[in-house]
Amino acid sequence: MSSPKTLIKRKAAKAVVAHTAHGTVSKVRRQPARATSLLGAGALLGAVVGYLLGRRGAGAPAVPHPAASAVAPAAAPVAPPAGPAVTPVGSAPAAGA
């Protein structure tokens, strides 16, 4: 079962959404031309900002700094050390240990 705080938060969020939707619908009914033009202007502004931010992130490809060294090749794999075998955690110890 949800806590009382969670229920209150859920009811408050539901009330805010309902109030906002009701306000938007009534504003569109009273002043349709103004509401439509403002919504259109907001959508246009959002599209322009999104386009500009997208272009900002899609610049020229990154070029390494001239002073940066080249990436060294990967080292050869190291052989396991010679000696007693290591048992995995939780398994029985080897005989005679």
Number of C-alpha atoms within 10 A of each C-alpha: 5 6 7 9 9 11 12 11 11 12 12 12 12 12 12 12 12 12 12 12 12 11 12 12 13 12 14 13 11 10 10 13 11 12 16 13 11 12 12 12 12 12 12 12 12 12 12 12 12 12 11 12 11 11 10 10 8 9 8 7 6 6 6 9 7 7 6 7 8 8 6 6 6 6 6 6 6 6 6 7 7 6 6 8 9 8 10 8 7 6 7 8 11 10 5 4 5
